[in-house]
Amino acid sequence: MKVFRLFSISICVLALCALFVPGARAGELDKKTTVTFSAPVEVPGATGAQILPAGTYVFKVMESMSNRHIVQIFNQAGDHLYATILAIPNYRLQPTGNTFITFKEMPAGQPEAIRAWFYPGRDWGEEFVYAKPRAVELSKATQQQVLATPTDMTTQPVEAMNTAPVETVTPNEEPAQMAEMTAPAPMLPQTASWLPLIGLLGLLSLGAGLALSLLSKRVVSIQ
C-alpha cells in the first residue's frame, strides 16, 4: 500500500507544479526584435515604399495561422506604428545567433531596401512583399527578383494580406512563377500557450492520484 500512497503523492505534486509552469516567452511567438539602423532603410509602405530614418525600431510578427506572416514595425518605445508589411517565409541554410537582415543593394545615394528579416536562431525568416509598382523599380535597380503584390493594400483590412495575390517581379519584367514556401509549422497566436493543456493534464493527474489513494484505503479496509 505504501507504493500506492507514494505514487499518489507524486502525482499530486506534479499536478500542482504543472499549474505554475510559465507560458512560452512572447518573443518566441511574435519574434519581437529591437533593431538599430545606422543609415536610412526602405521598407514596403502604404504608398509603395517608406523610408525609415536611421534609428532604433521594434519588429514584430502579428498573430497568423497562415504560411504568410504580417510584420509590424514600431518605434523603440512601441507606441507608434510605422509600417504593416506582408511577408512570405524565406529559408536560409545557416541560422545565426543574432538578428539577421538582408538588403537589396541599391544604387549609390539611395537607401537600401530590406529584403528579409530573420529572428535569432531561426532558419525561416520573413521576406518582405512590395507593392508591384515599387517592386518593378527595385527589380530593375538591383537586377534581382522582388516579391510583389498587385493588390492595393491601402484600402484593404490587414487580414486581407493573408489572401492577397503575390508574384515575382524580374528585371526584364518577364512573368515568373512565385512558389510560396511553407514554414515547418504555422505560427501560433500570441496568446497561445501550453499552459492550459499542462494545467488540464495536471488536474487529471490530481484526480487519478486521489482515486488511487481512495482505492488503496479501500483495499486496506477489506483486508
N, C-alpha and C positions, 0 to 999 in steps of 0.2 A: 504493500500500500504506500510505502514511502516513495516509491518510484512515481506512482500516480500523483502524489502530493507535490513532489519536486517539479514534475512536468507541468502541473497546473500553475505553480508559482512562476515558472519560467515563461509560460505563455502569457500570463498577466503582465509581467514586466515588459515583455516585447511589445505587447499591445499598447501599454502606456507610453513607451518610447516612441512607437510609431506615430502617436498622435502629436508629438512635438518635433518631428523631423522637419527642418526648414525646407521651404519650397525652392525650386530652381532659381538661380540668380536671374534678375531681369535682363542683364546684359547678354545672357545666353539665348534669350528669346527674341529680344528686339535688336540685338547686336549694337547696342548703344556704344558709340565710339567718339572720342574727342580728337579732332584733327586740327592741326595748325598749318596754315599755308604761308610761306614766306613771300609769295607773289600772287597776284590775282589769278583765278582759275575760272573756267567756263563750265557750267552745268546746264542741263535742259531747263527751260523756263516756260512760263505761260505764253510768251510771245515767240517761242522758238529757242531762245538761249538766254542765259542770265550770267552776269559776271559777279563772282564773289570776290570782294577785295581781300587783300592779304589779312590774315587774322585767324582766330580760333573758332571752330564750329563743332556742332554735335550732329553726328549722323545716326539715324535710327531706321529700323525697318518696321513698317506698320503690320498689324495683325493680318495674316493672309493664309488661306489653306490652298492657294493656287501655286503652280510652279513659277508664277510670276510674283515678284515682290514689289512693294511700293516703298521707296526710300524717301525719308523726310530729312531736311537739313535745317537745323536751328542755330541760333546764336549760342555763344558759350553759356549763357545763363539758362537757355532752354525755354525762354518766354517769347521768342519771336521766330516765326516760321519763314524761312527764305524760299524753299522750293519743295515741291512734292513731285517725285520722279518715278516713272515706270521703269522697272529693271527686269532683266532676264538673267537666270543663273549662268554664270561664267566659270569654267573649270580651269584650274592651274595644276601643274604637276607637282610643284614643290611648295607646300604651305610654309609660312614663316610665323615666328612668334610675335610679330608686331603687325599693326595695321598696314596694309599694302594697297596703294592706289596706282593704277596705271593711267597714263595720259596719251592723248593723240598729239603728236608733235606738230605744232602749228608754225607757220612762217614767222620770221623774226618780227617782234613788235606786237604780236597778238598773244593773249593769254592762252595757256594750254588748256585743252578741253579734257575733262575727266572721262575716261573710258569705262573703268570698272573699279569697284571698291571691295577689298577682301578683309573680312574680320580676322583677327589674330588666330592662327592655328587652323583655319578652315581652308580646304581646297576648293570650296564653292564660294564664289563671290557674286556681286551684283553688277551686271553690265548695263549702263545707262542707255535708255532709248530716247533719241532726239526727235523733235518734230521733223517731218520729211523735208520741208524747205531748207532748214538749217542742216539736216543730215547730208543733203546733197552738197551743200557748200563745204562742210567738214570733209566729206569724202574726197572732193576734188583738191582741197587744200593739203590734205595729209596723204593722199594716194592710198587710202585704206578703206576697207568696208566699214560702214557705220549702220547700226541698228536704227530703224526709223519707224514711226507710226504716221500714216496719212490722216488719222483722225484728229480733229481739232479738240484737244482735251480741255481747252479753256472754258467750254460751255458744258462739259460733262462732269458728273459727280466722280469723286475719287474712285469709287467701286468700279466704274466703267473701265479703268485701266486693266482690270483682270481679263477683259474680253476684247480690248482694242486690238485691231489688226497690227501686226508687226512684220516688217520686211527688212531685207538687207539692201542698202544703197551702195553701189560701186562707183569708182571714179569716172568711168565712162558711161554711167547711167544705164548699163545693160541690166536686164532683170536677173536677179539672183535669188535662189530659194533660201529661205531662212528656216533652219531646223532648230526649234526651241529645245534646248537641253532641259531635262528634268532632274532636279536635285534628288539625292537618295531618299529624302523624306520631306514632306511639306512642313513648313514652319508652323509650330503650334501657336495659338493665340497667346498674347502676353499674360493673360490671366490664367492660362492653363498650368497645371502642376500635378505632380504625382501625389501630392499631399492628400487630396480627398480619397484616392484609391488606397493609399497606405493606411489612412485612418479607418476606412471601411474594413480592410483586412485585419487591422488591429482589434476592432470591435468584434469581428467574427472570431478571432483567436481568443479574445477575452471570454466570449460566450462558450467556446469549446473548452477552455480551461475550467470554467465554473461547472460545466456539465461533467467533466471528468472528475472534478473534486466531489460532486454530489454522488457520482457513481461509486467512487472509492468508499465514501462513507456508507453507502447502501450495502456494498459488499461486506464491509466490516460488521455491520449490524446483523446481516444474515448469518455470518459465521458465529 
